[in-house]
Amino acid sequence: MLPLYDHRTDGGFPFWVIAIIAINVYVFYLELTVPNPDAFITTYSLVPYDINLMHPASLLTFITSQFLHGGFLHIATNMWFLWIFGDNVEGRLGNVFFPILYLASGIIGNLVQYAVAISSTVPTLGASGAIAGILGAYYALFPNNKVKTMVFILFFVAPVDIPASFMLFYWFILQLFNSAAAISPVINNTGGISYFAHIGGFALGWLAGKFFFLRYRTA
């Protein structure tokens, strides 16, 4: 399923959504143009084996890795999901809490991924954990929204209106199943998609969304 757009906006100009997309695109441009891309990625991505709690500077990669991407499809997919779902969440959370949730979701997602394979030497990079947090918040705040989605079933391809609750729950269940299959590659340092970062980020976003939903409803 590929989301195309949702049928509701929560008002306001999505400043942080646009700013985050711009920052990610700029950093990806740097990845492509720096003299030594491999060194650039290794320096700013999260390498679990290199984390040293006695050296706080090494912990910065829990943040910097969120703005790196492994290719055009990787960044395009992440930014597309942020663009579709981020504006409503920013409108509801506001200009202060939205970037905090975004970064916190990325950090928590990276922590979960780190905890699974502390000794891994494979770089972890991407905004997926942070964006998963935005998806989790959207699931909590706007479960009844309809999302125009391109559905692919064998030879059937058509745009269909799907409830956000169904689409995002389906997405989360996929992450759970895929994380089980990803345990072996992660532990054996063969890389793969950071499904555990998705799960951690989504869970934090859902909890934050529930908090704001209750606060908004009782205000």
Buried (B, 14 or more C-beta within 10 A) or exposed (E): BEBEEBEBEBEEEBEBBBEBBEEBBEBBEBBEEEEEEEEBBBBBBBBBEBBEEEEEEBEEBBBBBBBBBBEEEBBEBBBBBBBBBBBBBBBBBEEEBBBEBBBBBBBBBBBBBBEBBEEBEBBBBBBBBBBBBBBBBBBBBBBEBBBBBEEEEEEEEEEEEBBBBEBBEEBBEEBEEBBEEBBEBBEEEEBBBBBBBBBBBBBBBBBBBBEBBEEEEEE
